[in-house]
Amino acid sequence: MATLINLSKTPSLAGIRQPATLRPPEVEPGVACDFDSYLLTPDTSCSERIAAAKARLGQDVVILGHHYQRDEVIQFADFRGDSLKLSQQAAEAQGRYIVFCGVHFMAESADILRRSHQEVILPDLSAGCSMADMADIGQVETCWNELQALGNLQVVPVTYMNSTAAIKAFTGEHGGSVCTSSNAAAVMRWAYARGERVLFIPDEHLGRNTAFRMGIPLDRMIVWDPYQELGGNSPEAVRNAKVILWKGYCSVHQRFLPEHVAKVRREHPGIRVIVHPECRFEVVQAADEIGSTEGILKAVQASPPGSQWAVGTEVHLVHRLSQERKDRLVISLDPNVCVCSTMFRITPQHLLWALENLVAGNVVNRITVDDRTRHYARIALERMLSLR
Ligand code: SF4
């Protein structure tokens, strides 16, 4: 079970030993440094102060920024990436403090992979993930028990990176693995070498799209609704299934529809459509290419100048890509902005607050995972990192 320490009301600094050379001018000993006082800080002065705090912390801090993060925040990231790349960075980071500008499950993974002297900070604890929230450990354990009760079923659990530490630990403890959108096929191949069927948690679409591309027919896939007995399936359907897909989805990627693909093709003849595998099956089938976040970046960057791309993923990444590759047309597949609203909760003010507290000797919003959960989740995450 993960434990959160929310110090959003930071206690007085009195009595805290602070290296004089690190103390920022705004934070005086004995003066509370709470988030409320940062709320009205304008973005422009935030930028200057973030840069100053980061400079004061030097090698002690490493800032990780997910590709979906807003520009005002990601400009300060030492490393940018998707959840796979950032979890590798977290495992290799040298800094004492890992400030994770992503969402909660990513910071948990960083805490599982960190070295013993490091601490992981999520600048806003409300930066969660709607998909990860669609599977809780109690539901997964109930599902597992119902599957075991059918008798003699070989099931290997695979959980997407976008899940809680408790579910990652469950997969590690039960012979499974974590996967990302970059290596989901490799992890599923690994799983099929160990059992007849895969329980794929929590993204129905990533599981279906990956399995279909591996040659598994749709009629060998079932959806597990955690609010129904046996997931809403008959025992025969479960026994026939090669993949059991947890009924979960990403609120951003689910918004893309086949109609968007048809429309963009009408409006931009010759345009290539590339979508994230968290999109619906029908959208993936209508697209030209499927790509993880890093895969989308590589495909567009490797294309010749003059290329046209409609991209089905979070809009901050699409917009940044269009700015960085002005000799190509890069547009969002959905004309109505698709923002990851939870990641958007991390503002420059939150980053500033976290960094200036660190300068003052306060660790705020630390993410910690308990030892047992860490042990088994680490097994599942290390399997993921070893499979490409
Ligand atoms: S884009 Fe979707 S899956 Fe990714 S963090 Fe946001 S809600 Fe979760």
Residues whose N, C-alpha, C, O or C-beta is under 5 A from the ligand:
A	BS01	SF4	V103 G128 C129 S130 M131 N162 C250 S251 V252 C340
